[in-house]
Amino acid sequence: MNSSDCRVTRRAVLVRAAQAAVAAGVASRCQLAAAEKSPARFPDYEIWDMHGHLTSPGATPKEKITNLLRAADRMGIERVIVFMGYPWTYEPTPDDMRRENDQVLEAVAGSGGRAYGFVYVNPRHTEASLAEMDRCIEGGPMVGVKLWVAVRCFEECLDPIVERATELKAPVLQHTWYKITGNLPGESTAGDLAILAARHPKATFIAAHTGGDWELGIRAIRGLPNVTAEICGGNPTAGFVEMAVRELGAERVMYGSDYSGRSFASQLAKVYGADISEEAKRLILAGNIKRMLAPIFKAKGMTL
Amino acid sequence: MIVDVNVHLSRWPFRRLACDELPRLIEKLQAGGVDQAWAASFDAVFHKDVAAVNSRLAADCRKTRPGMLLPFGTVNPTLPDWREDVRRCHEEHKMPGVRLYPGYHGYALDAPELAELLTMAEERGLVVQVVVRLEDTRMQHPLMRVEDVDPKPLAELVAARPKLRVVVLNALKGVRAGVLAALVAAGQVYFEISMLEGVEGIANLLGQVPAERLLFGSHLPMFVLESALLKLQESELTAAQIEAITHGNAERLLNG
């Protein structure tokens, strides 16, 4: 499905929803008319969802991604990035990594070209992680690296992984959180990522969740131009995206939802409801991830 | 038509919010198609002089067109002479209900004062809103850490008061399915969708909570209004379900 097909689908869904709402008396004729004209409230953005997992209903990766994309269609989401399989493991062994990455490869293959995979690795198993990167990125269709909570990301065992990712033109997405309730032993903060990013100025990093406590996370990464804030996984708290755009610039802010645990609605709303320019919204919803992935897509002969 | 049952006026102390002033809040609600909002005040969470907060809330709600903002005063049953606050909310301010913050006011739902408060609310026909949380406990200010409220004891309290109407706010992220089911079975207990999460969240929730117990709630201005609005789009709902969630259930609840 190309992007124009998706936009038609999205518009049709919006209009059908508005028609149903009018029939139920919950929307006015004016609202229906607005929906038919692509309403200002929910404009026809191109949307790429940067962050999600195979947690939708389904017995196989293909069924899970199919169910996920059906829901994505209702929200006008054209493409999704997926990583980690099931069941999740905090500290995956080499066998766990291969199993989870195989599940993601199966989902990507079954997505009709709408899902892209990031390879999930554990820096504690450096050689096995590098082998997975070669298998799934260099030798496979994956386009990035996912790091979760196996090890805090300022540690030196990250260096060979980041160096290899840079050679492959693959961005590195690192989970980041500041929890007043206490982080997991291997859970990184946005400050940890800033340390790593400073060591690798030519690498491209994504701060997943923007540190969770985004008022801290944005500050932690703002001096590192090679780190982009990805907004998924927290409440749709007013002011998050405005602060990120103010402190980082819209070019360093990226939409993701953390599907299926989080709602597309609550995460998209952070952008839709933000008091920022339309151009900034378009960068956050799709423009920035497309620009970030352009080099690896080109290297692989893939089209955006 | 949309009735938003979860709105606050005034300031959140740890962050300025885009809609924390009345004109901007009203503008946002109207732009989002919200015809009526049930409003409490953030001041009531933190101030000891709750009577003054409730008076300001009532006055602020009167500044809008009739029926746009319905004031829900706050009662803190740990304060001396809290029963007088119940009386004023009902008799002087003509409020349709009250909003309680057990976590922030430091009592559990099995506190004897709460049982008495709920009896008074039932007798006076006041809707009671119980706030389970206001923000993610992982991200609270280090000087202001507040645990989520366990709503489980509400089931027994509601079952003993068949005319009592309760709305549980900000509960649908973290409360276990068994507790939700027990509350639904206990009596007139409703939930709103502001903190509901997961892809197709409303559709998934309907297996645990029937549509006739769900209300539209945004948690504005803490949350962006678009979150609750988009949840109606994310799930495939029938026209009857949309009607019930967006306003039908709230109107029925309010009319007793």
Interface residues (C-beta under 8 A of the other chain):
Chain A: V13 L14 A17 A20 A21 A23 A24 G25 V26 A27 S28 Q31 R41 F42 S56 L68 A71 R74 M75 W177 Y178 K179 I180 T181 G212 D213 E215 G234 N235 P236 T237 A238 G239 E242 S257 Y259 S260 G261 R262 S263 F264 A265 S266 L268 A269 K270 Y272 G273 A274 D275
Chain B: M1 I2 R15 R16 L17 A18 C19 A31 G32 G33 E135 D136 T137 R138 M139 Q140 P142 R145 M195 L196 E197 G198 V199 E200 G201 L220 P221 M222 F223 V224 L225 E226 S227 A228 L229 L230 K231 L232 Q233 E234 E236 T238 A239 A240 I242 E243 T246 H247
